[in-house]
Amino acid sequence: MRYNQNIEKDTKQSKFFAKPLCICKELNDWEKSILLLNEKDFIDVYKEKIQSEIDSYNLKLRLVKLSDIDPLYDFIITHFSKEYREDVSKYDLFRFIKYGHGLLLENAQNKIMGCLLGIGYEKDIKISYSVRLGIDKRLKGKGLGRLLTVYSCLLAMESGAQIKIGLISYYNLTSLHIHVNQSGWLIDTFYHDLNSLGLSFEFSLPLTPEALLLNRIDLDKVQTYIAEYQEGLDYLLVKVDDIETIKTIYENRIFKIVAIIISKRKNDNPMFFAMPVEMLYEKQ
């Protein structure tokens, strides 16, 4: 992998990015209409739409209560691999519920079918940190992970948070697809030396109406961009198993991953699609 070393490095470490519209989804008429609303009405209307979509699957979305700690913990330890279930205790769940927010998906029998937790921090800016997005495998393909992710963002906006942040396993391509492609998040940092956690990405999304709607990836547009622009200058394509290249990219801070290319053909390997940081941040 070679690229132009003269591209300006990202020295500002800004979290407030905007992906180029040329690789992002077009807004439908409803989305265009809610962008005209004030932020409070935008949040209320978007939450109602998500609730309605979840209702259509005969599921219920609600906030987690302290009385849910035991069944939620049981869901986590049965639906996550060992390295992930060990990093959330019942005490952690108490903190997330009491001082952040938790979301539950339940079926008609009130059985937990999905969850997502968030807790607030303040470090220069107000942050909502997401943990433990999980959906029962029987609900795969319905887009419920995306709906929970967006709903959590809306709750965080209501609380005054300015940005959503999360840490994810390098190898969790399903969740990366949900966050980076479907929900518009950006991979900010690659951690190759978190011994207890393994290879990990930190990713984020600014909490504004525009960021929620305008950063979602259109993979057909990405392919058009690849065909029309120069690799190494305007973008990079990196195989997901090329860890050394990813390490170099994030050490140099010249490019950042904006999309995950997952082909519908079984024999095609997933690829990370990165763009120059100077295209992601407005000049200050």
C-alpha positions in Angstrom: 0.0 0.0 0.0 1.4 3.4 -1.0 -0.1 6.8 -0.7 0.9 10.4 -1.2 2.8 11.5 1.9 2.3 15.2 1.1 -1.4 15.1 2.1 -2.0 17.3 5.1 -2.1 15.3 8.4 -5.0 15.6 10.8 -3.4 17.6 13.7 -6.6 19.0 15.1 -8.0 15.7 16.3 -11.4 17.1 15.7 -14.4 14.9 16.3 -16.8 17.0 14.2 -16.4 15.4 10.8 -18.6 15.3 7.7 -18.2 12.5 5.1 -18.3 13.7 1.5 -21.8 13.6 0.1 -20.5 11.9 -3.0 -20.2 8.6 -1.0 -23.3 9.0 1.2 -27.0 8.1 0.9 -29.4 10.5 -0.6 -32.1 11.7 1.8 -35.7 10.7 1.2 -38.5 13.2 1.4 -39.3 12.4 5.0 -35.6 12.9 6.0 -35.5 16.2 4.2 -38.6 17.4 6.0 -37.3 16.6 9.5 -34.0 18.4 8.8 -36.1 21.6 8.7 -37.3 21.1 12.3 -35.7 22.5 15.4 -33.5 20.0 17.2 -36.1 19.1 19.9 -38.8 18.4 17.3 -36.3 16.5 15.1 -35.5 14.2 18.1 -39.2 13.6 19.0 -40.3 12.9 15.4 -37.3 10.6 14.7 -37.8 8.7 17.9 -41.5 8.2 17.1 -40.6 6.8 13.7 -38.1 4.3 15.2 -40.7 3.2 17.7 -43.2 2.6 14.9 -40.8 0.6 12.9 -39.9 -1.6 15.9 -43.6 -2.1 16.6 -44.1 -3.4 13.1 -41.9 -6.4 14.1 -44.1 -7.1 17.1 -41.4 -5.9 19.4 -41.3 -3.3 22.1 -38.5 -0.7 22.7 -38.2 0.7 26.2 -35.7 2.2 28.6 -33.9 -0.1 31.0 -34.9 0.1 34.7 -32.9 -0.9 37.7 -35.2 -4.0 38.1 -33.9 -5.2 34.7 -30.3 -5.6 35.9 -30.5 -9.4 36.4 -32.3 -10.3 33.2 -30.2 -7.9 31.2 -27.0 -9.4 32.6 -28.3 -12.8 31.7 -28.9 -11.7 28.1 -25.4 -10.2 27.9 -23.6 -13.3 29.2 -25.6 -15.6 26.8 -25.3 -13.4 23.7 -21.7 -12.1 23.8 -18.4 -13.9 23.6 -16.3 -14.3 26.7 -14.0 -11.4 26.2 -17.0 -9.0 25.9 -19.3 -10.3 28.6 -16.5 -10.1 31.2 -16.1 -6.4 30.8 -19.6 -5.5 32.1 -20.6 -6.4 35.6 -24.0 -5.9 37.4 -22.4 -2.9 39.1 -21.6 -1.4 35.6 -25.2 -2.0 34.5 -26.3 -0.1 37.6 -24.1 2.9 36.6 -25.2 2.8 33.0 -28.9 2.8 33.9 -28.7 5.3 36.8 -26.4 7.8 35.1 -26.7 7.1 31.4 -29.4 5.2 29.5 -30.1 1.7 28.5 -32.4 0.4 25.7 -34.2 -3.0 25.6 -35.9 -4.8 22.8 -38.6 -7.2 24.1 -40.9 -9.6 22.3 -44.5 -10.2 23.0 -43.6 -12.5 25.9 -41.4 -9.7 27.5 -38.3 -11.6 26.7 -35.2 -9.5 26.0 -34.2 -9.7 22.4 -31.7 -6.8 22.2 -29.9 -4.1 24.2 -27.7 -1.0 24.0 -26.3 1.0 26.8 -24.9 4.5 27.0 -23.2 6.6 29.7 -22.2 10.2 29.7 -18.7 11.7 30.3 -17.2 15.1 30.0 -13.8 15.6 28.5 -13.4 19.0 26.7 -16.9 18.2 25.2 -19.9 16.2 26.4 -19.6 12.6 25.4 -22.1 9.7 25.3 -20.2 6.4 25.3 -22.0 3.4 23.9 -21.5 -0.2 25.1 -23.0 -3.6 24.5 -25.1 -3.4 21.3 -26.6 -6.8 21.1 -29.4 -8.3 19.0 -30.7 -11.9 19.3 -29.5 -13.8 16.2 -33.1 -14.7 15.4 -33.7 -11.1 14.5 -30.8 -10.8 12.1 -31.3 -8.8 9.0 -34.1 -6.6 10.2 -32.0 -3.5 10.8 -32.7 -3.4 14.5 -29.0 -2.8 15.5 -29.1 0.4 13.4 -32.4 1.5 15.0 -31.1 1.0 18.5 -27.9 2.9 17.6 -29.8 5.9 16.2 -32.3 5.9 19.1 -29.4 5.9 21.6 -27.9 8.9 19.7 -31.2 10.8 20.0 -31.4 10.1 23.7 -27.9 11.4 24.1 -28.7 14.5 22.1 -31.7 15.1 24.5 -29.3 15.0 27.4 -27.0 17.6 25.9 -24.2 15.3 24.6 -22.3 16.5 21.6 -20.8 13.3 20.4 -21.2 9.5 20.5 -18.1 7.4 21.0 -17.6 3.7 21.2 -14.9 1.0 21.2 -15.2 -2.0 19.0 -13.3 -5.1 18.2 -11.3 -4.8 14.9 -12.9 -8.1 13.8 -16.5 -7.3 14.5 -17.5 -6.5 10.9 -21.2 -6.8 11.5 -21.2 -4.0 14.1 -18.7 -2.0 12.1 -21.1 -2.2 9.1 -24.1 -1.1 11.3 -22.2 1.9 12.8 -19.9 3.1 10.0 -22.0 2.3 6.9 -25.6 2.3 8.1 -25.4 4.9 10.9 -22.5 7.2 9.6 -19.9 6.8 12.3 -16.2 7.4 11.6 -13.3 5.3 12.7 -11.0 7.8 14.6 -8.4 5.6 16.2 -6.8 2.1 15.9 -5.5 0.4 19.0 -3.1 -2.4 18.4 -1.7 -2.6 21.9 -4.7 -3.1 24.2 -3.5 -6.5 25.3 -6.6 -7.4 27.4 -9.0 -6.2 24.7 -7.2 -7.2 21.5 -7.2 -5.2 18.3 -9.8 -2.4 18.6 -11.2 0.6 16.8 -12.6 3.8 18.5 -15.3 5.4 16.4 -17.6 8.4 16.8 -20.5 10.4 15.4 -21.3 14.1 16.1 -24.7 14.5 17.6 -26.4 16.8 15.2 -29.4 16.2 12.9 -27.2 16.7 9.9 -24.6 14.2 11.2 -27.2 11.5 11.9 -28.6 11.7 8.3 -25.8 12.9 6.0 -23.0 10.5 6.9 -24.6 7.2 6.1 -22.7 5.3 3.3 -24.1 4.4 -0.1 -21.8 1.5 -1.2 -22.8 2.0 -4.9 -21.6 5.6 -4.7 -18.4 4.3 -3.1 -17.8 2.0 -6.0 -18.4 5.0 -8.4 -15.9 7.1 -6.4 -13.3 4.3 -6.6 -13.8 4.1 -10.4 -13.4 7.8 -10.9 -10.6 8.8 -8.5 -7.0 7.8 -7.8 -6.1 5.2 -5.2 -3.4 6.4 -2.9 -4.3 10.0 -3.3 -8.1 10.3 -3.1 -8.8 7.0 -1.2 -7.2 3.8 0.1 -8.6 0.3 -0.1 -7.2 -2.1 2.6 -7.9 -5.7 3.1 -9.4 -6.3 6.6 -6.6 -8.8 7.4 -3.8 -6.2 6.6 -3.3 -5.1 10.1 0.1 -3.5 9.5 -1.3 -1.2 6.9 -4.1 -0.1 9.2 -1.6 0.5 11.9 0.5 2.7 9.5 -2.6 4.7 8.4 -3.6 5.6 11.9 -0.1 6.4 13.0 0.3 8.8 10.1 -3.2 10.3 10.5 -3.5 11.1 6.8 -6.5 8.9 6.1 -9.4 7.5 8.1 -11.7 4.7 7.5 -15.1 5.9 6.4 -16.7 2.7 5.1 -16.6 -1.1 5.2 -17.0 -2.7 1.8 -18.7 -6.0 2.2 -19.5 -7.8 -1.0 -22.6 -9.9 -1.6 -20.4 -12.5 -3.2 -19.1 -15.0 -0.7 -15.6 -15.2 -2.2 -14.9 -11.5 -2.0 -13.0 -10.4 1.1 -14.3 -7.3 3.0 -12.2 -4.1 2.5 -11.7 -1.0 4.6 -12.3 2.2 2.5 -10.4 5.2 3.8 -10.4 8.8 2.7 -8.0 11.8 3.4 -8.7 13.6 6.6 -8.6 16.9 4.8 -11.9 15.8 3.1 -13.6 15.0 6.4 -13.0 18.2 8.4 -13.7 21.8 7.5 -10.8 24.1 7.8 -10.8 26.0 11.1 
